[in-house]
Amino acid sequence: MIDPVDELRREALSIAEVTSVSGLGRTKIYEAIRNGSLIAHKAGRRTIVLPNDLKAYLAALPVA
């Protein structure tokens, strides 16, 4: 298994990696992509998220 910190050093993350790093489920991630709060890119059929976009999304979540 890849260490979650090492995954954030990658240039792009798959949805599976995003869920692993963030602790959020696939449904929540795709919902955030659909509503525009998480920026994603398409590489062929693959959906990828840049680490900085994931960090920005997580930082913008409301404080509990």
Backbone as a ProteinNet text record, in pm:
[ID]
protein_1_A
[PRIMARY]
MIDPVDELRREALSIAEVTSVSGLGRTKIYEAIRNGSLIAHKAGRRTIVLPNDLKAYLAALPVA
[TERTIARY]
84.1	0	88.1	48	122.7	83.5	182.7	159.1	79.2	-28.6	-108.6	-26.7	77.1	161.5	235.1	282.3	349.2	254	126.2	28.6	13.2	20.7	6.3	125.5	234.4	351.9	339.5	240.2	220.1	164.9	180.6	132.3	-19.4	-80.4	-225.6	-270.8	-393	-448.2	-572.3	-586.1	-708.8	-816.4	-940.5	-1049.1	-1026	-977.6	-948.3	-842	-741.4	-637.3	-691.2	-778.9	-840	-919.9	-997.3	-1076	-984.4	-875	-780.5	-714.7	-669.9	-599.6	-694.8	-814.2	-905.8	-991.4	-1014	-1103	-1249.6	-1276.6	-1413.4	-1447.9	-1575.9	-1620.3	-1628.1	-1636.7	-1645.7	-1765.7	-1879.7	-2000.2	-1980.2	-1920.6	-1896	-1797.9	-1696	-1597	-1662.4	-1739.9	-1806.7	-1910.3	-1976.3	-2071.3	-1998.9	-1883	-1803.4	-1754.8	-1719.9	-1678.5	-1796.8	-1914.8	-2033.8	-2075.4	-2067.7	-2113.3	-2003.6	-1885.4	-1779.3	-1691.3	-1711.6	-1628.2	-1494.6	-1483.3	-1356.5	-1328.4	-1215.1	-1177	-1115.4	-1164.3	-1111.1	-1083.1	-998.5	-960	-983.6	-1003	-1019.8	-893.7	-845.1	-733.2	-787.4	-840.5	-911.5	-1038.5	-1057.5	-1175	-1151.6	-1025.4	-991.6	-1020.9	-1069.2	-1087.6	-973.6	-902.4	-790	-808.7	-748.1	-753.1	-609.5	-577.5	-444.4	-437.2	-324.8	-313.7	-347.3	-305.6	-336.5	-486.3	-556.7	-702.3	-769.7	-719.7	-774.6	-750.5	-630.2	-599.4	-689.9	-713.3	-800.5	-943.1	-991.8	-1126.9	-1139.2	-1043.7	-1049.6	-1039	-956.4	-941.2	-1068	-1147.2	-1269.5	-1388.9	-1375.5	-1486.8	-1515.5	-1641.9	-1675.2	-1610.1	-1580.2	-1521.8	-1631.8	-1605.6	-1705.9	-1713.6
-118.7	0	124.4	223	347.7	438.6	502.3	595.3	715.5	758.2	873	999.9	1021.3	1139.2	1130.4	1012.2	994	1018.1	982.4	1004.9	1153.6	1238.4	1381.8	1440.7	1368.6	1415.6	1385.4	1305.8	1271.4	1392.8	1394.2	1503.8	1503.9	1385.4	1373.2	1250.4	1256.7	1148	1092.4	961.3	899.1	920.1	891.2	904.3	810.5	690.4	596.7	653.9	718	778.6	898.7	975.9	1090.7	1043.1	935.9	885.5	833.4	769.7	717.6	829.9	932.5	1043.8	1127.5	1154.6	1246.6	1179.9	1050.8	982.3	997.8	1062.6	1080.2	967.6	941.5	836.3	883	786	815.4	903.5	874.8	951.9	1098.9	1126.1	1264.1	1333	1261.1	1319.4	1354.3	1260.4	1289	1399.5	1408	1516.3	1651.5	1657.6	1780.6	1819.8	1722.3	1749.6	1803.7	1739.4	1783	1925.2	1959.5	2093.4	2199.4	2158.9	2253.9	2291.8	2233	2268.3	2194.7	2086.9	2016	2009.8	2064.5	2067.2	1933.2	1875.9	1749.9	1766.4	1681.9	1682.1	1543.5	1536.9	1409.1	1379.8	1258.5	1207.4	1082.3	1100.9	990.9	964.9	842	807.9	828.9	849.3	864	1003.7	1010.3	1137.2	1150	1262.8	1285.2	1418.5	1426	1546.8	1584.7	1712.2	1759	1777	1742.7	1752.2	1890	1996.1	2131.5	2159.6	2105.9	2122.7	2047.8	1929.7	1853.7	1928	1980.8	2055.9	2178.5	2250.1	2367	2328.5	2218.5	2171.7	2137.7	2063	2022.6	2144.1	2240.8	2361.7	2446.2	2438.1	2517.3	2453.9	2330.2	2265.2	2340.7	2342.8	2415.6	2352	2437.9	2392.3	2335.4	2220.5	2154.8	2217.5
0	0	0	-77.8	-88.3	28.5	86.9	196.9	144.6	213.2	166.3	145.3	225	206.5	73.7	37.4	-91.3	-207.2	-190.2	-296.9	-326.5	-224.4	-248	-322.2	-329.7	-404.7	-553.3	-589.8	-730.5	-804.5	-934.1	-1016.7	-1029	-1027.6	-1040.8	-963.6	-912.4	-832.9	-900.6	-898	-946	-839.4	-873.6	-776.8	-658.2	-683.6	-574.8	-481.2	-536.8	-453.9	-376.8	-439.9	-371.4	-251	-268	-155.8	-44.6	-81.8	16.4	96	26.7	90.7	175.5	124.4	191.7	298.5	285.3	377.4	339.8	228	179.3	83.2	66.4	-23.9	-168.4	-258.1	-402.2	-434.4	-371.6	-399.4	-365.4	-249.7	-206.7	-300.6	-345.5	-437.3	-570.6	-627.3	-754.7	-740.4	-626	-601	-600.1	-536.1	-531.9	-671.8	-752.9	-890.8	-970.4	-956.5	-1029.4	-993.5	-865.1	-826.6	-840.2	-884.1	-913.9	-796.2	-680	-566.1	-565.6	-642.1	-660.5	-809.9	-848.5	-989.5	-1028	-1135.8	-1187.7	-1336.5	-1388.1	-1529	-1586.5	-1716.2	-1784.4	-1864.8	-1850.6	-1930.4	-1998.1	-2116.9	-2181.1	-2102.6	-2056.6	-1976.1	-1826.7	-1789.9	-1647.7	-1596.9	-1475.9	-1406.9	-1307.3	-1314.8	-1224	-1151.3	-1035.6	-953.9	-920.4	-936.2	-900.3	-749.2	-688.4	-542.8	-486.9	-555.3	-506.7	-510.5	-610.1	-616.1	-501.6	-468.2	-356	-224.8	-207.4	-85	-71.7	-182.5	-180	-144.7	-200.1	-170.6	-22.2	30.9	170.8	263.4	227.2	309.5	309.7	202.9	191.8	260.4	307.8	377.7	507.5	549.3	671.5	795.1	891	1016.5	1102.9	1164.2	1247.9	1384.5
[MASK]
++++++++++++++++++++++++++++++++++++++++++++++++++++++++++++++++

